[in-house]
């Protein structure tokens, strides 16, 4: 089951990194209101947590123990088949086939789901009934008797084969999900990498269309309208040009997944930066204007921030200029 667990972990990792947060991927699946909650997570966790129950029988101690082990194994397999179908639905893949589910599903339905069968078209007459073969003491087999008005038969199935059938089922359909994911992730990366071949002024709209959260979730200065504003004003003050430089480095780092090793310097203390970042109500900008009154560069940016307290593009451009600089002032 370790291989199956690793596949579930990989699917979950892709889900958290791409499908749950990026519109590009959400358009390729059934991202329903239920899925927008933690519904997917519940499915994946349930599958992962119940895999340990799909196992060979322990030595049979009693009739009750034998019946209990059968019910647990078959019911868990049945439930996991349904959970796989739910995952397939979420990822817009075809439902699993009865051929792949059986004979496991038929065994469960006969022995647990419908042990008594009646003919509704014939005055509800008894068609068949199922009884556990409690005389069986071989933990390697599931056996039961099926009685009907015409004939009776003893059915016997290898526990090992039942488990192997289920492993094959899980592997087949988890692979289908992973293959779809890998194809879509590759498509996404290829699409987003095209941004490097687009003129800077057009990049902001392109990124916003492909992945709104690619950079904007990192900082206010990376929001589309902010970047367009900086581009239009980059000749008026260095703070705007610095924001665009920072954008280019952050974009390259995120897309290539290579760390930006640029060393940045802050003109103000780290704690002050944190308070200004969240627009602290106690340590207001006036407090910092007094604190840094002897540093003309810092003072000018703080005054700009005060004048634009409600304009995030301006406010955070000044803060970025003070705190994320490539050289000391």
Buried (B, 14 or more C-beta within 10 A) or exposed (E): BEEBEEBBEBBBEBBEEBBBBBEBBBEBBEBEEEBEEEBBBEBBEBBBEBBEEBBEBEEBEEEEBBBBBBBBBBBBBBBBBEBBBBBBBBBEBEEBEEEBBBBBBEBBBBBBBBBEBBEEEEEEEEBBBBEBBBEBEEBEBBBBBBBEEEEEEEBEBEBEBBBEBBBEBBEEBBEBBBEBBEEBBEEBEEBBEEBEEEEEEEBBEBBBEBBBEBBBEBBBBBBBEBBBBBBEBBEEBEBBBBBBBBBBBBBEBBBEEEEBEEEEEEBBEEEBBEBBBEBBEEBBBEBBBEBBEEBEEBBBBBEBBBEBEEBBBBBBBBBBBBBBBEEEE
